[in-house]
Amino acid sequence: MVDEMDNQMSFEDMMAALEKYVSVLEKGGLSLDESSELYEKGMKIASEAGKKLTNSELKIRNIRENYKQTVSNESMPEES
């Protein structure tokens, strides 16, 4: 269920969920099983958030590179 939810969650929603999980874990009062389950869910979400962040960084790099190439091509003098 977490895997399906991860793919639909925005990066910001994932970060909010992680903050909530950390808060609950820090507060304590959970059984070992509950803590382990919550930790596992958090790690899955953190992994998916990392993937989304990496993909966004790659998109930004590609956009920058395409922009640099476009500007470079436009500034080159035309051959006569």
Backbone as numpy.savetxt, mean C-alpha at the origin, in Angstrom:
# Nx Ny Nz CAx CAy CAz Cx Cy Cz
-11.36 -14.55 4.13 -12.18 -13.35 4.13 -11.32 -12.09 4.13
-10.24 -12.11 4.88 -9.36 -10.95 4.92 -8.74 -10.71 3.55
-8.36 -11.78 2.83 -7.75 -11.63 1.52 -8.71 -10.94 0.55
-9.98 -11.35 0.56 -10.97 -10.73 -0.31 -11.16 -9.27 0.08
-11.20 -8.99 1.36 -11.40 -7.64 1.85 -10.20 -6.76 1.50
-8.98 -7.29 1.58 -7.77 -6.53 1.28 -7.79 -5.96 -0.12
-8.24 -6.75 -1.09 -8.24 -6.31 -2.47 -9.23 -5.18 -2.72
-10.22 -5.06 -1.88 -11.24 -4.03 -2.05 -10.97 -2.79 -1.20
-10.08 -2.90 -0.24 -9.82 -1.80 0.67 -8.84 -0.81 0.03
-9.05 0.46 0.29 -8.09 1.46 -0.15 -6.89 1.41 0.77
-5.80 2.01 0.34 -4.60 2.07 1.17 -4.92 2.74 2.50
-5.68 3.82 2.45 -6.03 4.56 3.66 -6.88 3.71 4.61
-7.80 2.92 4.05 -8.61 2.02 4.88 -7.75 0.95 5.53
-6.78 0.46 4.78 -5.87 -0.53 5.33 -5.07 0.05 6.50
-4.58 1.25 6.33 -3.81 1.88 7.40 -4.68 2.11 8.64
-5.92 2.50 8.42 -6.84 2.70 9.55 -7.11 1.38 10.28
-7.27 0.30 9.51 -7.49 -1.01 10.11 -6.27 -1.44 10.92
-5.09 -1.19 10.37 -3.87 -1.55 11.09 -3.74 -0.77 12.39
-4.06 0.51 12.34 -4.01 1.33 13.57 -4.98 0.79 14.62
-6.16 0.36 14.16 -7.15 -0.20 15.08 -6.63 -1.50 15.69
-6.06 -2.38 14.86 -5.53 -3.63 15.35 -4.42 -3.41 16.37
-3.53 -2.47 16.08 -2.43 -2.18 16.99 -2.98 -1.67 18.32
-3.96 -0.80 18.25 -4.57 -0.27 19.47 -5.18 -1.37 20.33
-5.90 -2.27 19.68 -6.54 -3.38 20.40 -5.48 -4.29 21.02
-4.43 -4.58 20.26 -3.37 -5.45 20.78 -2.63 -4.78 21.94
-2.38 -3.47 21.81 -1.68 -2.76 22.88 -2.52 -2.66 24.15
-3.82 -2.55 23.96 -4.72 -2.46 25.12 -4.69 -3.74 25.94
-4.56 -4.87 25.25 -4.49 -6.15 25.94 -5.87 -6.70 26.25
-5.90 -7.72 27.08 -7.16 -8.33 27.48 -7.67 -9.39 26.54
-6.92 -9.67 25.47 -7.33 -10.71 24.53 -6.67 -12.02 24.91
-7.32 -13.09 24.52 -6.69 -14.40 24.72 -5.53 -14.52 23.74
-4.70 -15.51 23.95 -3.57 -15.75 23.06 -4.06 -16.03 21.65
-5.10 -16.83 21.53 -5.66 -17.15 20.21 -6.20 -15.91 19.51
-6.92 -15.07 20.25 -7.47 -13.84 19.67 -6.34 -12.90 19.24
-5.33 -12.78 20.08 -4.19 -11.92 19.75 -3.48 -12.42 18.50
-3.27 -13.73 18.43 -2.59 -14.32 17.28 -3.39 -14.11 16.00
-4.69 -14.29 16.09 -5.55 -14.11 14.93 -5.54 -12.65 14.45
-5.63 -11.73 15.39 -5.62 -10.31 15.04 -4.27 -9.92 14.45
-3.20 -10.45 15.02 -1.86 -10.18 14.50 -1.72 -10.70 13.07
-2.22 -11.90 12.83 -2.15 -12.48 11.48 -2.93 -11.63 10.48
-4.13 -11.20 10.86 -4.92 -10.35 9.98 -4.17 -9.05 9.68
-3.59 -8.49 10.71 -2.83 -7.25 10.53 -1.65 -7.42 9.60
-0.95 -8.53 9.72 0.20 -8.79 8.85 -0.23 -8.97 7.40
-1.37 -9.61 7.18 -1.88 -9.77 5.81 -2.24 -8.41 5.21
-2.89 -7.59 6.01 -3.26 -6.26 5.52 -2.00 -5.43 5.29
-1.03 -5.52 6.18 0.22 -4.77 6.01 0.93 -5.18 4.73
0.91 -6.46 4.42 1.53 -6.95 3.20 0.83 -6.38 1.96
-0.49 -6.41 1.97 -1.26 -5.86 0.84 -1.05 -4.35 0.72
-1.00 -3.65 1.84 -0.76 -2.21 1.82 0.62 -1.92 1.23
1.60 -2.73 1.58 2.94 -2.58 1.02 2.95 -2.77 -0.48
2.18 -3.75 -0.96 2.09 -3.99 -2.40 1.45 -2.79 -3.11
0.39 -2.25 -2.51 -0.27 -1.09 -3.11 0.68 0.11 -3.15
1.43 0.30 -2.10 2.38 1.40 -2.03 3.47 1.23 -3.09
3.99 0.04 -3.22 5.01 -0.24 -4.23 4.47 0.01 -5.64
3.25 -0.45 -5.91 2.64 -0.23 -7.22 2.47 1.26 -7.51
2.06 2.01 -6.51 1.89 3.45 -6.69 3.23 4.13 -6.96
4.27 3.71 -6.25 5.61 4.27 -6.48 6.08 3.98 -7.90
5.83 2.77 -8.39 6.22 2.42 -9.76 5.46 3.26 -10.78
4.19 3.49 -10.54 3.40 4.33 -11.45 3.97 5.74 -11.49
4.33 6.27 -10.34 4.89 7.63 -10.27 6.21 7.68 -11.01
7.06 6.68 -10.82 8.34 6.64 -11.54 8.12 6.60 -13.05
7.16 5.78 -13.49 6.87 5.70 -14.92 6.36 7.02 -15.46
5.50 7.68 -14.72 4.98 8.98 -15.15 6.12 9.98 -15.27
7.00 10.01 -14.27 8.14 10.93 -14.31 9.04 10.63 -15.50
9.33 9.37 -15.73 10.20 8.99 -16.83 9.57 9.37 -18.17
8.29 9.11 -18.32 7.59 9.50 -19.56 7.61 11.01 -19.76
7.44 11.75 -18.67 7.47 13.21 -18.74 8.85 13.68 -19.17
9.89 13.11 -18.56 11.26 13.50 -18.92 11.54 13.22 -20.39
11.08 12.07 -20.88 11.30 11.72 -22.28 10.54 12.67 -23.20
9.33 13.03 -22.82 8.53 13.94 -23.63 9.19 15.31 -23.69
9.62 15.82 -22.55 10.27 17.12 -22.50 11.57 17.09 -23.27
12.33 16.01 -23.14 13.60 15.87 -23.84 13.38 15.84 -25.35
12.38 15.10 -25.80 12.09 15.02 -27.23 11.60 16.34 -27.79
10.84 17.09 -27.01 10.32 18.37 -27.47 11.42 19.43 -27.53
12.43 19.31 -26.70 13.47 20.32 -26.67 14.59 20.05 -27.67
14.57 18.88 -28.31 15.59 18.56 -29.30 15.32 19.35 -30.59
16.34 19.93 -31.15 16.14 20.68 -32.40 15.79 19.73 -33.55
14.95 20.22 -34.43 14.57 19.41 -35.58 15.69 19.42 -36.60
15.85 18.29 -37.29 16.87 18.20 -38.33 16.34 18.82 -39.60
17.21 19.53 -40.32 16.80 20.17 -41.56 17.02 19.29 -42.74
